[in-house]
Amino acid sequence: MLTIEGNIVNKDKTFRGRIEIDASGMISKIGSPTGVADFIFKDELIFPGFIDLHVHAREDMSHAQDYKEDFTTAGEAAINGGVVAFAEMPNNPIPPVDDVSYETKNNLAQKSPVEVLLYAGIGNKTSPLNKSVPYKVFMGQSVGDLFFTSNEALEAALEKYQEQNVSFHCEDPKILESSSGALTHEKRRPNEAEISAISFALKLIEKYKIIGKICHCSTIEGINQIIKAKRRGLQVTIEVTPHHLYFDETMLNENRKIFQVNPPIRQSRENRLALIAALKKGDIDYLVTDHAPHTIAEKEKGASGLTHLDTYGPFTTWLMKEHNFTPAEIARICSSNPGNFFNQFSTRKYGEVKEGYIGSLTILNPNKSITITKEILKTKAHWSPFEGMTFPGRVVMTIIKGIPYQSKLGTGQEIYEK
Ligand SMILES: [Zn+2]
């Protein structure tokens, strides 16, 4: 059994209390502090473990991309960043698209020190699995066969996924094609590509009664369409990433290749601040990383994608300090909302510090700053877009099913240990 006392933050209530986690890794009791516990935290914040709904861990049965990341290193980077579970994307060389390929990949994912939920891919010839799983569809270019070159082909494929849970990567393939000669990555993947694709995704969600999620939204115009659709009663939720909240084109210079990502870093500061406001207000549902590790050599050659798992927790302290997010708002977008998504497909309950829920917790010190350096990263890719930058706070401990991992961030030693 593990006992922890301190400031507990749920989405609707912050209180000083005592958490008891039993031998099976579940929260068995929440009570008042006694002054005697395995860990007593004074100023730190104890959150229901953070869950990242958008991770590319790279490993599949081809093992062709294990040099970028695998389930073990992705899980270690997650713990390092205070993430206790993640959902993983299917754009692999051998994608999980049916019961057999899904189970095979799922067996590989068991290596991860944190629980992994796999998305199944949707392609031209795929059908829903027998098991209840979340799906991902790529509108616009991706790898392998898992993308569509026209809206007609996409609709023909999605018709089979009525009432299923589907996440959409929204970039209109026709607009990408017609912009492909533009000079910069941002202009080759313009705002209009996302806005147009979101509009079409919402039509499909409505027509086929899909439970939709729009991935890594980067334009406020696109987000406003989704908010309107939510108010009309559509079942649709919204992801946003740290990079679209933290960076805009005014910050791009010689770092352009490192910062290349799809959808791209957007032009204006106003757009970026509007995303932050929508996240704080509750219109955007989830903070997700879109952790997409490539080697530095691949980035130099134009690979798109950023690494973020290691810095998820520190990033939330920036939201609190610089943008006045309350701890409860962080619990909503990092724990409770993603927990509600995850729990539909897991046998365990995530998202709240409550009896019967999983004993996986994220403990932050919001006032002990940290500068991000290569030395403190666990991702196999071994770089971060935040290198050299300082966040106002850090993860001090990640607890996975009752097992504490103490952060050693900043000491130059092992980053965490059991
Ligand atoms: Zn992605």
Residues whose N, C-alpha, C, O or C-beta is under 5 A from the ligand:
A	BS01	ZN	D290
